[in-house]
Amino acid sequence: MGDPLRDAGCLSRSARPGVGEPIVRAQQVELPPDPETEAWRAAHARPHAAPVALAHSLLRRFASDYDVDGWLGTHPMHVLGTASWRALLGRERAAGTLLDIGAGRGDVTATLAPLFDRVVATETSAPMVRRLRARGFEAHRLDLASEQLPAASRFDAVALLHVLDRCARPRSLLRAAVGAMADDAVAIVACPLPATPHVDVGGHTVDPDEPLGIEGEDFDTALSSLASFLASGGLRIERWARTTYLARGGQALDDAIVIARRR
């Protein structure tokens, strides 16, 4: 979350030559005013107090951001309020099951949860799993790119929210996510664009084991490349929205959220 907010731009009607699957303007969803997001922004405008920031900095020398945030409860994050999720997904009431892959401490999960009857979360960070469970979520510590859920099941919605650009094996994870989708399920994918993939390992970051392949130095080109990446995993974008991925202290990233189904 250390990157600055990137400039907004207008998406052209078709993908740029040689870049991914076309994204047409008709697919874009204009989200309604979001009082929940504005309230979150106001409540988390200030950075953490100096002692907390110092503790985070010291622990970060030997542990990942995710583990440290799990231990300290630092760096809450927000994408959309529940009403905006409802508009994007076209849901009037709670129904079905959601698998949230790489759910972190559950901040974004909590805004999606009212739209589903059951939510299952996965995380690779043990401190994050403890926080998810403390919030009442069914949470499993595993890497879905190489491990299976305890009980084989398929879900009505599978979320990959800000995880593809932060995991070691994004292509394997995408395949596993698609494999967990029921026949008429939707995939909910969020990714800051342009993408800057890296993986937290201990106190440092490394390149992913598998190349993410979402390219482009501006939002438009990167969005088309994201569509191509999802198509390689068997998904077709139905609609998308452009929003801001927020973190405490005013940090913000230009964010794409797409709703996709099997091709």
BELNORTA-V682879 format. One record per pair of residues at least 12 apart in sequence whose C-alpha atoms are under 7 Angstrom apart, sorted by sequence separation. I is the first residue (numbers start at 1). J is the second residue. D is the distance in whole Angstrom. If there is no record, write none. Layout:
BEGIN
I/J/D, I/J/D
END
This chain:
BEGIN
13/25/6, 56/68/6, 129/141/6, 214/226/5, 243/255/5, 242/255/6, 243/256/6, 242/256/5, 126/141/6, 214/229/7, 241/256/6, 242/257/6, 121/137/7, 125/141/7, 213/229/7, 241/257/5, 120/137/7, 121/138/6, 122/139/5, 123/140/6, 124/141/5, 240/257/6, 241/258/7, 98/116/6, 103/121/6, 119/137/7, 120/138/5, 121/139/5, 122/140/5, 123/141/5, 124/142/5, 240/258/4, 97/116/6, 103/122/6, 104/123/6, 119/138/7, 120/139/6, 121/140/6, 122/141/6, 123/142/6, 124/143/6, 158/177/7, 195/214/6, 239/258/6, 240/259/6, 94/114/6, 95/115/6, 96/116/5, 97/117/6, 98/118/6, 99/119/6, 100/120/6, 101/121/6, 102/122/5, 103/123/6, 122/142/6, 123/143/7, 239/259/5, 94/115/4, 95/116/5, 96/117/5, 97/118/5, 98/119/5, 99/120/5, 100/121/5, 101/122/5, 102/123/5, 237/258/6, 238/259/6, 93/115/6, 94/116/4, 95/117/5, 96/118/7, 97/119/6, 98/120/6, 99/121/6, 100/122/6, 101/123/7, 194/216/6, 237/259/6, 238/260/5, 94/117/6, 105/128/5, 158/181/6, 194/217/6, 237/260/4, 104/128/6, 145/169/7, 157/181/7, 194/218/6, 236/260/5, 237/261/7, 155/180/6, 156/181/6, 194/219/6, 235/260/6, 236/261/5, 105/131/6, 106/132/6, 154/180/5, 155/181/5, 156/182/6, 193/219/5, 235/261/5, 236/262/6, 85/112/7, 105/132/6, 145/172/5, 153/180/7, 154/181/5, 155/182/5, 235/262/4, 236/263/5, 145/173/4, 154/182/5, 157/185/5, 158/186/6, 159/187/6, 160/188/6, 161/189/5, 162/190/5, 194/222/6, 234/262/6, 235/263/5, 78/107/6, 79/108/7, 82/111/5, 144/173/6, 156/185/4, 157/186/5, 158/187/5, 159/188/5, 160/189/5, 161/190/5, 162/191/5, 193/222/6, 234/263/5, 77/107/6, 78/108/6, 81/111/6, 82/112/6, 155/185/7, 156/186/7, 157/187/6, 158/188/6, 159/189/6, 160/190/6, 161/191/7, 165/195/7, 76/107/7, 145/176/6, 165/196/7, 166/197/6, 168/199/6, 144/176/6, 165/197/4, 166/198/5, 167/199/6, 165/198/6, 166/199/5, 70/105/7, 169/208/6, 171/210/7, 168/208/4, 169/209/6, 170/210/6, 167/208/7, 168/209/5, 169/210/5, 171/212/7, 168/210/6, 170/212/6, 37/80/6, 37/81/6, 36/81/5, 34/81/6, 165/212/7, 34/84/7, 32/84/6, 31/84/6, 31/87/7, 71/127/6, 99/155/6, 70/127/5, 98/155/6, 67/125/6, 70/128/5, 97/155/5, 98/156/6, 99/157/6, 100/158/6, 101/159/6, 175/233/6, 29/88/7, 66/125/6, 97/156/5, 98/157/5, 99/158/5, 100/159/5, 101/160/6, 174/233/6, 67/127/6, 96/156/6, 97/157/6, 98/158/6, 99/159/6, 100/160/7, 67/128/7, 70/131/7, 102/163/6, 192/253/6, 193/254/6, 192/254/6, 193/255/6, 192/255/4, 193/256/7, 191/255/6, 192/256/6, 190/255/7, 191/256/6, 190/256/6, 191/257/7, 190/257/4, 189/257/6, 190/258/6, 189/258/5, 188/258/6, 189/259/7, 188/259/5, 187/259/6, 188/260/7, 186/259/6, 187/260/5, 186/260/6, 187/261/6, 186/261/5, 185/261/7, 65/200/7, 64/200/6, 64/201/6, 64/202/5, 63/202/4, 64/203/5, 62/202/5, 63/203/5, 62/203/4, 61/203/5, 60/203/5, 79/244/6, 79/245/5, 78/245/6, 79/246/6, 78/246/5, 77/246/6, 78/247/6, 77/247/4, 76/247/6, 77/248/7, 75/247/6, 76/248/6, 75/248/5, 23/224/6, 47/248/6, 19/221/7, 22/224/6, 46/248/7, 47/249/4, 21/224/6, 45/248/6, 46/249/5, 20/224/5, 44/248/5, 45/249/5, 16/221/7, 19/224/6, 20/225/5, 44/249/6, 45/250/5, 19/225/6, 21/227/6, 20/227/6, 21/228/5, 20/228/4, 11/220/5, 15/224/6, 9/219/7, 29/239/7, 27/238/6, 28/239/6, 29/240/6, 30/241/7, 27/239/4, 28/240/5, 29/241/5, 27/240/6, 28/241/6, 5/252/5, 6/253/6, 4/252/7, 5/253/5, 6/254/6, 4/253/7, 5/254/6, 1/251/7, 3/253/7
END
